[in-house]
């Protein structure tokens, strides 16, 4: 006896709302004029604040190959029989990305908390 397959999807997706028979079609909520103006101000402020983390992200991602090109001895240096350059590529970017993401999230939330 086979079980019936059921599609599971987020109730917030457009597709999920479009296929509900009881509630009708889903429509994008509209904001009143002051709400729309505030949302636009928040969006623009958060875009401006995102520039610094993006610059740091690109500097970090493009800086690692540059460091390896400038210091080829990192391939010869080994830690636990693994080249130091490999360890740097495997271990350095991820904590940096997490720190950048948390920093940007904190900055974006601070903008939203302002009156």
N, C-alpha and C positions, 0 to 999 in steps of 0.2 A: 504494500500500500504506500503510495507516494504522498508526501505532504505538499500542500499547496504553497507555492512561492508567493511571498508578499514583498512588494517594493517598499523599502524604508527610506524616507527622505526627510530632510528638515522641513518643519512646518512653515518656515520663513521663506522658502524658495518660491519663485514665481510659478514654477511647474506644479508644485504641491498645491498652491492656492488655485491655480487654473483648473485643476481636476477635482476640486471639492464640489459636490453637487448641492449640498445644503446651503452653503454660504454664498454661492455665486462667484463671479470672477474676482480675482484679486486686483486691486488698483494701488498704484504708488500713492502713499499718503502725501497730501499737500499741506504746506505750512501757511500760516497766516503771514501777512506782510512783515510784522516785527520779527517773527520767528525765522522767516526766510532771510531777512537782513542779518540777523545774529548768526545764522548758520553760514552765510557767506563770509562774514567777518572772521568767524572761527576757522573756516577752511583756508582763507588767505593767510591768517596769522600762523596756522600750523604749517602751511607750505613754506613760509619764510623761515620758520624755526627748523625745518627739516634740512635746510641747506648745509649747515655745519656737520651734522651726522653723516650726510651723504658724502661730503668732501672727505671726512675722516675714513669712511668706508672705502672709497676709491683709493685714497692714499695708502691704506693698509693693504688692500688687495693688489694694487699695482706696485706697492713698495717692496713687498716680499721678493718678487722676481728681480727687482732692481738691486736689492741687498745681496741676493745670491750671485748676480752678475758682477757686482763690485767686490765681493769677497768669495772667490771660488774655493778658498780653503775650508769653507763650511762643509763641503762635500767630503773632505778628508777627515774632518773631526767627527769622532763617533762617540755615541753614548749608548751603552748596552748593545754594541755592535750594529747600531743603526746610524746612518749619516745624520748629522745635526740638522742639515737642511731639510731632510724628510720629516724629522720630528717637529721642526718649526712649521712646516706646511700642514702637518696633521694636527698640531696642538694649539698653535697661536691664534689662528683666525676665529675659531668658534667662541672662546671666551670673549674675545674682542667684539664679535657680533652681538653676543648676549648683552654685554655692557652698553654698546651703542643703542641697542633696541630698548633697553630699560631706561637709558638716559632720554631718548627721544619720547618714549611713552610718558615719562614723568613730566617732560616739558609740555607735551600736548595736553595732558590732563590739567596742568597748571593753568593753561590758557582757558580751558573750559570752565574752571572754577572761578575765574575772574568774572565780576559782574558785567 
